[in-house]
Amino acid sequence: MRLVFCGTPQFAVPTLEAILSAGHTVQMVLSQPDKPSGRGMEVRPSAVKQFAQQHGLPIAQPEKIRNNFSLQQQLTELAPDAILVVAYGRLIPSWMLALPRYGNLNLHASLLPKYRGAAPIQWAVANGETQTGVTTMRIDEGLDTGDILLQQRVPISPEQNSMELSPVLANVGAELMVRTLSGLENGTLHATGQDHLQATLAPILQREDGRIDWNHAARKIFNRWRGFQPWPGAFTSFRGKKLGLHAMRVVDSIVAPPGTLTRSGNRLFVACGEDTSLEIMELQVEGKRRMPVDAFLNGISLTPGERLG
């Protein structure tokens, strides 16, 4: 097929690589404009742009696409068989939806209709799901409401965080998109509508999603910490300063009011809701570097009953 590919982060790269390996022609790659990132806030190209440059693919990075008549003319002249959209980060306008004969095909990192929205991987992990998956669908004008083409289930292990799960889903999704294109091309694949009554949302993450509520059970707190990696992470307050928690695990319960700290040698425990507990192993006090918990404990003296949050 002749394809236009729209994507921005690393999650989209395996799909772009897979469709090239399968023999499809990528006429153009659309990616978001270069943005500053990292500690030095250097302007850097997206992962998709870097891959496209390495493979000599034509690249466009429009600031806007809805009323971009130049882009519309370009894509109309290319006349792609399909437009693939993988974590592009832009809403697809109606003129673009109507352009290719096979439609605009999206790879979404959940088993739709569950977890529609911008952060499906993070919310699936944060909610303690034991499985998720990937879906290829035909985009319509709703938010991840289009007809489903193919799905593939993927297990989530109890300790796996969203950063570890993301490349797994990206690779499974890449294979699924190749199968989707093949099925559409040979006429064996037919779309099915979503059951909108079963839909759940995975909204874009906010900083406050990382704030820990110690009244929750330890497993729920731990799951949210797994899900919200690398951002917004998990944080609380200690002696009036923000305290980021970078490593933790669920342990045998210590019965105390939620948020209460207990020290045992060089180990630090915190009581959670429902008579459950977590052990904190790595943390970061506001204004300081990340440190193992023993370094933190060497520098303070806890008072009995001292609490986080």
VMD Tcl script that draws the C-alpha trace (Angstrom):
set ca {
  {0.00 0.00 0.00}
  {0.87 3.67 -0.32}
  {0.77 5.10 3.18}
  {1.09 8.33 5.12}
  {2.33 7.77 8.67}
  {1.52 10.11 11.58}
  {3.40 9.61 14.84}
  {5.67 11.34 17.33}
  {7.14 9.39 20.30}
  {9.17 6.20 20.51}
  {5.96 4.17 20.91}
  {5.18 4.81 17.22}
  {8.59 3.83 15.82}
  {8.12 0.02 15.80}
  {4.98 0.38 13.67}
  {6.74 2.61 11.16}
  {9.62 0.15 11.01}
  {7.28 -2.84 10.63}
  {5.28 -1.41 7.73}
  {8.48 -0.59 5.87}
  {9.78 -4.12 6.47}
  {6.48 -5.51 5.18}
  {7.06 -3.78 1.85}
  {4.64 -0.86 2.11}
  {5.56 2.54 0.70}
  {5.58 5.42 3.17}
  {4.97 8.50 1.06}
  {5.21 10.96 3.93}
  {5.75 11.03 7.69}
  {3.93 13.60 9.82}
  {5.35 14.29 13.27}
  {4.88 17.06 15.80}
  {7.28 20.03 15.63}
  {10.62 19.71 17.43}
  {10.30 20.65 21.10}
  {12.72 21.41 23.95}
  {13.28 18.46 26.28}
  {15.63 17.18 28.96}
  {17.37 19.14 31.70}
  {19.03 21.52 29.25}
  {15.73 22.04 27.38}
  {17.49 21.44 24.07}
  {15.24 21.42 21.02}
  {15.23 17.84 19.78}
  {13.46 15.99 16.97}
  {10.87 13.38 17.89}
  {11.77 9.69 17.84}
  {9.64 9.23 14.72}
  {11.36 12.11 12.92}
  {14.79 10.68 13.77}
  {13.80 7.27 12.39}
  {12.32 8.83 9.25}
  {15.50 10.84 8.64}
  {17.65 7.72 9.03}
  {15.54 5.97 6.37}
  {15.27 8.87 3.94}
  {11.51 9.33 4.32}
  {9.83 12.66 3.49}
  {8.88 14.48 6.72}
  {6.41 17.24 7.52}
  {5.92 18.85 10.94}
  {2.93 21.17 10.65}
  {2.01 23.27 13.67}
  {-1.66 22.83 12.79}
  {-3.47 20.44 10.48}
  {-7.19 21.27 10.75}
  {-7.15 24.33 8.47}
  {-3.82 23.61 6.80}
  {-4.74 23.89 3.12}
  {-1.16 23.37 1.96}
  {-0.98 20.04 3.81}
  {-4.43 19.10 2.51}
  {-3.28 19.72 -1.08}
  {-0.08 17.72 -0.49}
  {-1.89 14.69 0.90}
  {-4.58 14.86 -1.77}
  {-1.91 14.73 -4.47}
  {-0.22 11.76 -2.75}
  {-3.57 9.90 -2.72}
  {-2.52 7.38 -0.03}
  {-4.39 4.10 0.34}
  {-4.45 4.64 4.12}
  {-3.22 7.11 6.73}
  {-1.76 5.46 9.84}
  {-1.94 7.32 13.14}
  {0.13 6.10 16.10}
  {0.53 8.42 19.09}
  {0.64 11.45 16.82}
  {-0.79 13.84 19.42}
  {-3.12 15.74 17.10}
  {-6.83 15.41 16.38}
  {-7.42 14.25 12.81}
  {-9.68 16.67 10.87}
  {-12.62 15.54 8.79}
  {-10.90 16.32 5.46}
  {-8.11 13.93 6.39}
  {-10.55 11.23 7.51}
  {-12.27 11.30 4.12}
  {-9.09 11.20 2.05}
  {-7.81 7.57 1.80}
  {-9.89 4.64 0.58}
  {-9.07 2.46 3.59}
  {-9.49 5.34 6.02}
  {-7.30 6.60 8.85}
  {-6.10 3.63 10.89}
  {-5.09 4.08 14.50}
  {-3.08 1.86 16.82}
  {-4.42 2.40 20.34}
  {-2.72 0.97 23.43}
  {-5.74 -0.60 25.10}
  {-8.50 -3.09 24.46}
  {-11.11 -0.63 23.27}
  {-13.64 0.46 24.36}
  {-11.70 0.39 27.66}
  {-9.28 3.25 28.30}
  {-10.15 5.70 25.58}
  {-7.97 8.79 25.74}
  {-4.41 10.06 25.98}
  {-2.93 7.80 28.68}
  {-4.29 4.26 28.30}
  {-1.10 2.47 29.36}
  {-0.65 4.53 32.50}
  {-4.25 4.21 33.68}
  {-4.45 0.47 33.00}
  {-1.41 -0.10 35.23}
  {-2.53 2.46 37.82}
  {-5.91 0.75 38.13}
  {-4.28 -2.61 38.79}
  {-5.38 -4.31 35.57}
  {-3.85 -7.75 35.02}
  {-4.16 -7.50 31.25}
  {-4.45 -4.88 28.58}
  {-3.68 -4.96 24.87}
  {-3.62 -3.08 21.59}
  {-6.36 -2.26 19.12}
  {-6.29 -1.21 15.49}
  {-9.32 0.82 14.56}
  {-10.66 3.11 11.87}
  {-10.67 6.67 13.20}
  {-13.90 8.65 13.24}
  {-14.59 12.12 14.66}
  {-15.04 10.89 18.25}
  {-12.42 10.21 20.92}
  {-11.24 6.65 20.18}
  {-14.80 5.69 19.22}
  {-14.12 4.27 15.74}
  {-14.83 0.74 14.52}
  {-12.42 -1.96 15.69}
  {-10.33 -3.88 13.16}
  {-8.07 -6.18 15.23}
  {-7.13 -6.63 18.89}
  {-4.36 -8.45 20.74}
  {-4.31 -9.09 24.50}
  {-1.15 -8.54 26.58}
  {-0.70 -9.51 30.26}
  {0.47 -7.02 32.87}
  {2.69 -8.50 35.58}
  {2.13 -7.37 39.21}
  {5.44 -5.47 39.39}
  {5.54 -4.07 35.84}
  {5.39 -0.30 35.44}
  {4.05 1.70 32.51}
  {7.55 2.43 31.14}
  {8.27 -1.30 30.96}
  {4.88 -2.14 29.46}
  {4.95 0.54 26.76}
  {7.62 -1.02 24.47}
  {5.93 -4.42 24.80}
  {2.65 -2.95 23.54}
  {4.47 -0.98 20.83}
  {6.02 -4.14 19.40}
  {2.81 -6.18 19.61}
  {0.94 -3.27 18.04}
  {3.41 -3.01 15.17}
  {2.73 -6.61 14.18}
  {-1.00 -6.04 14.58}
  {-0.93 -3.06 12.21}
  {0.87 -5.11 9.55}
  {-1.80 -7.82 9.90}
  {-4.49 -5.14 9.71}
  {-3.15 -3.73 6.44}
  {-2.88 -7.21 4.97}
  {-6.46 -8.06 5.97}
  {-7.82 -4.84 4.47}
  {-5.84 -5.30 1.28}
  {-7.04 -8.84 0.65}
  {-10.59 -8.17 1.80}
  {-10.63 -10.64 4.72}
  {-10.87 -8.05 7.51}
  {-14.10 -6.30 8.42}
  {-14.57 -3.65 11.09}
  {-16.91 -4.07 14.06}
  {-18.48 -1.29 16.10}
  {-17.54 -0.64 19.71}
  {-19.92 -1.21 22.62}
  {-19.99 2.37 23.85}
  {-21.73 1.34 27.09}
  {-18.53 -0.47 28.12}
  {-16.29 2.53 27.50}
  {-13.89 3.84 30.16}
  {-11.63 6.88 29.96}
  {-7.87 7.36 30.28}
  {-7.52 11.15 30.47}
  {-4.26 13.00 30.06}
  {-2.24 12.87 33.28}
  {-2.10 15.85 35.63}
  {0.60 16.59 38.21}
  {-1.88 16.03 41.05}
  {-2.50 12.45 39.90}
  {0.87 11.66 41.47}
  {-0.06 12.91 44.94}
  {-0.40 9.96 47.33}
  {-3.51 9.54 49.45}
  {-2.29 7.44 52.37}
  {-5.87 6.46 53.19}
  {-5.78 4.17 50.16}
  {-4.64 0.57 50.55}
  {-0.93 -0.11 49.93}
  {-1.59 -2.08 46.74}
  {-3.62 0.78 45.25}
  {-0.86 3.28 46.05}
  {1.75 0.92 44.63}
  {-0.27 0.44 41.42}
  {-0.62 4.18 40.92}
  {3.13 4.57 41.44}
  {3.73 1.87 38.77}
  {1.29 3.50 36.40}
  {2.49 7.07 36.70}
  {6.10 6.46 35.64}
  {8.00 8.52 34.64}
  {5.55 11.39 35.22}
  {3.90 12.54 37.44}
  {5.41 9.75 39.57}
  {4.36 9.47 43.20}
  {4.89 12.19 45.77}
  {3.80 13.29 49.22}
  {5.04 15.86 51.75}
  {7.45 15.54 54.68}
  {8.06 18.35 57.16}
  {6.56 20.87 54.79}
  {8.57 19.83 51.72}
  {7.66 17.75 48.70}
  {8.93 14.18 48.93}
  {9.13 12.12 45.74}
  {9.03 8.34 46.12}
  {11.05 6.46 43.48}
  {11.03 2.89 44.76}
  {8.58 1.10 47.04}
  {7.03 -2.27 47.69}
  {4.04 -3.72 49.51}
  {5.01 -5.41 52.80}
  {3.37 -7.04 55.81}
  {1.00 -4.64 57.49}
  {1.97 -2.25 60.25}
  {-1.17 -1.11 62.03}
  {-1.01 2.66 62.50}
  {-2.81 5.76 61.24}
  {-2.33 6.15 57.45}
  {0.87 7.98 56.59}
  {2.66 7.08 59.84}
  {6.38 6.37 59.42}
  {8.15 3.48 61.14}
  {11.91 2.98 61.08}
  {13.56 -0.42 61.51}
  {17.34 -0.14 61.25}
  {18.01 1.29 57.78}
  {14.52 0.45 56.50}
  {11.55 2.80 56.34}
  {7.90 1.78 56.38}
  {4.72 3.80 56.00}
  {1.25 2.77 57.13}
  {-1.53 2.90 54.52}
  {-5.30 2.52 54.58}
  {-7.07 -0.76 55.38}
  {-4.24 -1.74 57.78}
  {-1.71 -2.17 54.95}
  {1.88 -0.93 54.57}
  {4.58 0.03 52.09}
  {8.35 -0.01 52.39}
  {10.08 3.02 50.87}
  {13.46 2.24 49.30}
  {14.38 5.31 47.26}
  {13.21 8.88 47.58}
  {13.94 12.50 46.83}
  {13.50 15.44 49.14}
  {12.53 18.69 47.43}
  {15.66 20.48 46.28}
  {17.90 17.44 46.68}
  {18.97 14.47 44.56}
  {17.41 11.03 44.57}
  {18.86 8.88 47.33}
  {18.53 5.40 48.81}
  {16.48 5.33 51.98}
  {19.47 4.60 54.24}
  {21.13 7.88 53.16}
  {17.88 9.68 53.94}
  {17.61 8.06 57.37}
  {21.23 8.88 58.21}
  {20.41 12.56 57.91}
  {17.26 12.76 60.04}
  {15.81 11.67 63.37}
  {12.18 10.58 63.17}
  {9.86 11.49 65.98}
  {7.37 8.86 67.21}
  {4.16 8.93 65.18}
  {5.58 11.25 62.49}
  {3.50 11.14 59.32}
  {3.74 11.82 55.60}
  {1.26 13.96 53.70}
}
mol new
graphics top color blue
foreach p $ca { graphics top sphere $p radius 0.5 }
foreach p [lrange $ca 0 end-1] q [lrange $ca 1 end] { graphics top cylinder $p $q radius 0.2 }
display resetview
